[in-house]
Amino acid sequence: MYSIEMAYARMRELQDQANRSRVHKLAAEPRARRRFGRATAKKR
């Protein structure tokens, strides 16, 4: 039997996973942009 409590727990798991993924992407993006910026600055 699939209870409301089980569905709620699963929903929270998925929400936490999505939040972790979003935070990781936001943290990784500026680092990549900075590296790319430095590489282009050296070429000029």
N, C-alpha and C positions, 0 to 999 in steps of 0.2 A: 504494500500500500504506500502511495506517495502522498505524504502529508503537506500541509501548508508550511509547517516548520522546515521541512526538507527543501521545499521549493525556495523559501526565503533564504536559507543558508546557502543554497547554490547561487542564487541571485547575488548575494553579498560576495561570494568567492569571485564571480565573474566581474563584479564591479571593482573589487580590489585589484584584480589582475589588469583590468583596463586602465585604472589609475596609475599603477606601477609602470605600465607600458608608456603612457602619456608622459609621465615624469621623466622616464629614461630618454625618450625622444627629445624632450625639451632640453635636457641636460647635455645630450650628445651634439645637438645642432650647433650651438655657439662654438664648441671646440672645433668642429669640422670647418666652420666658417672662418675661424681665426687662422687655422692651418692653411686654408686655401688663400686667405688674404696675404699671409706671409710669403707663400710660394710665388704669387703673382708680383708682389713688391720686389722680390729678388730678381725676377726676370727683367724688370724695367731698368 
